[in-house]
Amino acid sequence: MKCPFCQHDDTQVLDTRVSEEGDSIRRRRRCTSCDKRFTTYERIELTMPVVVKKNGSRTDFDPKKLQGSLQLALRKRPVSAEAVDAAIHRIEQKLLSSGEREVISGQIGELVMRELQRLDKIAYIRFASVYKSFEDVAEFQDAIAEVGRERKPAK
């Protein structure tokens, strides 16, 4: 680690501590040349996969777009912000854990549909109608019937 003061290459670690959250390490260092002290932090750097759109173009993954899509589908539905945040977190974790450098936008759409199906059936139908480009009423009826089949019978 280079000294930020004199740019010398050799520094000594005096103290190492893990953060309270456990997601970073704080190191107190001393330069062996100028004897000044400074602090460095180590954090895990995870990069989300690049999104490949239907037209073949590539774009960075944007959690704000994901949040916007979910909020649009869930508009005026009784779903808490915490539940939406948890769904976004689950989608991001699935993308990260896939280990892929690129992901097709359709895969993200499928993950969103799965989460909406869990959160709210009406929001799921709203999203599916746009995502699957429903052309007529029959496609709506099929989607509604599919959601209806998933409901467990009352005991």
Buried (B, 14 or more C-beta within 10 A) or exposed (E): BEBEEEEBEEBEEEEEEEEEEEEEBEBBBBBEBEEBBBEEEEEEEEEBBEBBEEEEEEEEBEEEEBBEBBBEBBEEBEBEEEBBEBBBEBBBEBBBEEEEEEBBBEBBBEBBBBBBBEBBBBBBBBBBBEBEEBEEEEBBEEBBEEBEEEEEEEE
